[in-house]
Amino acid sequence: MSTLTSNPTLGDVLKRECDPDYTRETVTVKAGSAYPIGTVLGRITASGVYARSPAASTTGLEGAEIACAVLLEPVAESTTDTKALALVRGPAIVADQALVFDASVDTDAERAAKREQLAAYGIVVRTAV
């Protein structure tokens, strides 16, 4: 018997939001490897481009260590910066298990810090049922 699996969808990530016209924006995502839906993003101070939010300040990504957005659509691997839809402010609730953290965010404490950073933007992380 085969098992059917599907890719995550917007409904898997975003559980509630007050008004999509207020909470979502089209942002520019840094070129590089693919970004799955639900990726936790930070904003690079110098350019305003969004990238995966690393655990600590990283050369070339200064500012992105503060999680401030969640990607609401997948972004393919690209050699150029790409436009994508992101949740940039709340009030909104996202599913904890659907979030995709940067590889450097590899401890419970670091993931908890990212959740707190998102909460500062009104993006509340909850365990979904």
N, C-alpha and C positions, 0 to 999 in steps of 0.2 A: 504494500500500500504506500503510495507516494504522499509526501507532505507538501502542502501548498504554503508558500511563504510570500509575503508581499513587502514592498518597500514602505518605510514610514510615510505618513501623509500629514498634511497640515492639522487634521483632527487628532492625530496622535501627539502632536507637540502642543498646540494651543488649545486650552480647555475653555477659557473665558476671556473676553475683553470688552471694554465699555463701548468702544466705537472704532471700527477699523480705520476710518478716515483720520482718527486722532492718534491711534497707537502704532500704526504701521507707516513705514516710509521706504521708498526705494533708495538704497544705499549703494555705494561703490565698494566692492569686495576685492581685496588684494589678489593679484595674480598668483598662480601656483597650483598646488594639487586640488582635487575636488573637495568641495565643502558639502557634507550631507545636510539635509533639512534638520533643524534643531541645533546647529552649531552655535555655541556661545561665542559671541564676538566682542571685541574691544575696538576702540577708535584710535587710530594712530594720530597723535597730536599734530605732527608736522604737515600731514597731507589730508587729514580728514577721512582717509580710506579705512574701511573696517577689515579686521583680520581676526583669526582665532585668538582668543584671549589667553596668553600664556600665564603661567603661575607667577612669574616675576618679570621685571623690566628686562627687555631683550633689545639688543642693538638693532636699530632699524624699525623696531615696532614700539618705540617709546609711547606710552599712553594706552596701548592696547592691553596692558596687564590689568586694567580696570574693566571688568565685564559690564557692558552697557546695552547689549542687544542680543536677540536670538534670531537666527536665520529661519525664514518661513518657506523657503523653497531651496531645492538642491542647486548647487552651482558646479558645473563641469570643470575639469582641469583646464587651465587657460594660461597663456603666456602674457595676457593683458588683463588689466583690472576689468571687472565685470559688474554690471548693475544687477541687483537682486532685491527682493522684498524682505524686510526685516521688521521684527517687533522691537521698537526703540523706546517705548514708554508705556506705562500702565495708566489706569488700572488694568491688569491682565494677570491671568494664571496660566502657567505652563507646566507640563508634566515632567517631573524629575527624571523618570526613566527614559524619556525621549531626548534629553539634552545630550549633546556631543561636545565633550571638552577637548581642549588642546592636549596633546600627548604629555606635555609637561605638568599638567594638572592631574597628578596621579595618586594623591592621598585624600583621605576623607576630609582632612582639615582644609586642604586647598579647594576641594569641591564645595565645602561649606562656605568658604570665603567668596567663591564665585556666586553662590546663591545669594549671599548677603549683598554683594555688589549689584546684582540684578534688582534686588528688592529696593535699593536706593533709587532706582528708576521706575518703581511701581510695578515691576515684573516679579510676581510672587511665584515661587517654585513649590509645587505640591506633589505628593505621591498620588498618582492617578489610580483609579480603580479599573 
